[in-house]
Amino acid sequence: MSGMRWLAWVVMATVLAAGTLEARERGRRRGGEPEESLLDQLVRECKLTAKQQADVKAKIKARDDALAAWDKANAEKVQAAETAAKDARAQNDAEARKKASGELRALRTAREESAAEATAAVLAVLTPEQKAAWNGYQLYQSIAARYRKADLTEEQLAKIKAACAVAAKELGEIDDADQKAKRAKRAVTDKLRWAIDVFVLTPEQREAVGKKPARRGRKREDEAPPAGADNKPAQGR
């Protein structure tokens, strides 16, 4: 699927998803809704059956117990890392800030690894179609966080979510055993980000998230697309 046909499909797909997503995201971004539990997200995004919900609920408890145990055992380390990061920011010490950020990332990774087996058990309950839906949602969460400073509208969030669903499907079709798998996955994510930057964000939003100017000799909107994307304007743009 070429880049622009892919993007056109994404825009059309948002017509069905935009309504409920807009209301939900508006509430969260304005603090109108509490943070959702993992179970709530899985039920909504994957359309779990009653039996799946019961199975997932029990497995999520095992995952939460593993995370709680890790939190208790590493509370002092986390507190020390957070304090170091705060002090580094206050002192505007770039080197200390980099070190503290690295330590926090390592701790977050270790925390997730402590519950990796339990998390895998949760996802094992899902069908292949549900796993694809969940992967798309996780990608959407990551991408939306990346553009947090852009103050995205509900319509933009709906478009990005639909785009992430398509990208996640493409990522899922890549064979991890292939030596070129890493490069292929990077190409998909590059195509996704390029499409968002050029066709979803406004110039002001691109500036807000610190996007670098296009290479010399190219206009911002005509920035060179990643491999596989056409460089023709979308219809109706």
N, C-alpha and C positions, 0 to 999 in steps of 0.2 A: 504494500500500500504506500503510495507516494506521500510526501509530507503534507501537501496541501489537501489532498483527498482525505487524509487522516484528520486534518484540522477541521475540514468542512463537516465530517461526520460528527466530530466532537461538538461543534456548535449546534447542530441539529439535535443531538442527544440531550442537550441541556434543557430543551423545551419541556420534556417530561419531568426532569429532576428538579428544576429550579425552584418551584413553588415551596415545597416542604423544606428544601435545603436552606432557602433564603430565611425563612422564619426561624429555623433552628440556629443557624449561624449568627443571625442578628442578636438573638437572646444571649448566646454564649459570649460574643465579642463585647457586649455591653454589660456583662455581668448579671444578666437576667436569669441564667440557669446555672445550677451547680454542675460541677464536673461529672461527666457520665462515668459509670462503672464500665469495666471491660465487658461484662455480661450484657449490659444495655446496648453497647455499641455493636456487639456481635449479633444480638437479636435483630437490631434494626438493619444493619448493613448486609447480613447474611441470611435473613429471613429464616431463622432457626425454627425447627419443628418443636412441638412440646417435649418430645423425648430428648431431642438434642439439647434443649434448654436445661433439662434436669441433669443430663450428663455433664454439660459444660459448667453448670453451677458448682457441682462437686469438684471438678478438676480445677476450677478457678480458686476454690478455697484452698486446695493443696498448693497452688502457686502463690497465693497471698500469704500462706503460712511460711513458705520458704523465704519470701521476701521479708516478712516480719522478723524472722530469725536472723537474716543477714543484717537488717537494720539495727537490731539490738546488739549484735556482735561488733558492728563497725561504727557505732554512733560517734565515738570519740574521733575516729579518723575522718569521718565526714565533717564533723564540726570544725576540726582543725583545718581541713582543706577549704571550707567555706570562709573561715576567718582569714586565712591567708589570701584568698582571692579578694575579699573585701578590703583588706589592708593594702594590697597591691593597687587596686583601683583608686583608693584614697590618696596614695602616694604617687600615682601616675607612673608607676614603675613597670615599664613594658616587659622587662625580662622576668620579673617576679609574677606579673600577671599571666604571662605565657606558661610559666612553670605551674602556677596554681590551676590554670585551666586544664593543663594536661593531667594533673592529679585528680581533678574532679571527673574528667572524662574516663580515666582509668577506674575510678570507683563506681561510676555509673555502669560501665561495662561489666565489672565484677559482680555488681548487684544483679544485673540481668542474667549473667551466666549462672548465678546461684539458683535461679529458678528456670533455667533453660529446659530441663527435662519436663518440668511441670507445664511449662508453656507449650512445649511440643505436644503434650498429651491433650491440651485444650484444642489445639488446631487440628489434631488427628480426628476429631469428631466431625469436622466439616467435610462436605463433598467437594470434589474438584471445582465445581462452579462456585461454591461458597468460598473456597480458598482464594479463587481469582478475585471475587468481590472484596474479600478482606484485604488482599494484597493491594488492590486499587485504593481502598480507603486509607491504608497505612501510608501509601505513597502520597496521597492527597494531604494527609496530616503533615507530613514532612515538607512538602512543597509549600503549603499554606504558611507554615512557620517561617520558611525562608523569605516569604514576601510579607511578613507581618508589618513591617514599617511602611508598606505601601497603602495601608488602610483600605484594603480591597472592598469593593461593593459586594452585595449579595449575589448580583448577577455574575460578577467576575468569579466569585468563589464557586458558583455552580458550574461555570465553564471549566474552571481548573479541575474540579472534581471529576467531571466527565472525561477530560483529557487524561487524567491520571488513571482512570479505569481502562482506557484504551492502551496507554503506555504499559500498565501492569500486565495486560494480556500479552503484549509483545514480549515483555521481559520473561514471562512465564513460558514462552515458547522457545527460549534460548537454552540450549543444552549446556549445563555447567561443565560437562566433561570435555567440551570443545575447547581447544587451546585459545580460540579467539573469543570465548564467551565474555570475558571481562571487557574487551574492546566493544563487542556487540551491545552489551548492556549500557556501556558509557554512551554509545551512539544514540540509543533510545532516550536516555535521560537528557542528553544534550538537545535532542530534537524537541522534547517536551518543554524544556526551559526556554529554548529559542522561540517556540510557538507562543508561550506565555508572554515572554518579554516583548515580542513584536506585535502580536495580535490581541492581547488581553490588556496589558498595562498601558496607561497613558504616559506621555513623556515625563510628566511630573512624578508619577509613581516610579518610573525607572530611576529617576534622579534620587527619589527618597530611599530606595533600596541600594543605592550606590552602584548602579550598573555603569561599567566603563563605557566611554564613547566608542562608537564604531570605528573600525580601522580606517586609516586615511583613505579618502577617495570613495567612501560609501556613506550614504545617508543612514540615519539611525533606523528608520523603518525598513530599509532595504539591506540591512545587515546580512552578511552571507549566512545562508541557512546551513545547518549541519547536513552531513551526507544523507541522501534519501529524501530531502525536502525540496519541493519545487520552489522557485523564486518568482512566483506569479501572485498578484494580489488576490485575496479571497473574494468570491462573489458576494456582493451585498455589503462589502466593507465600506 
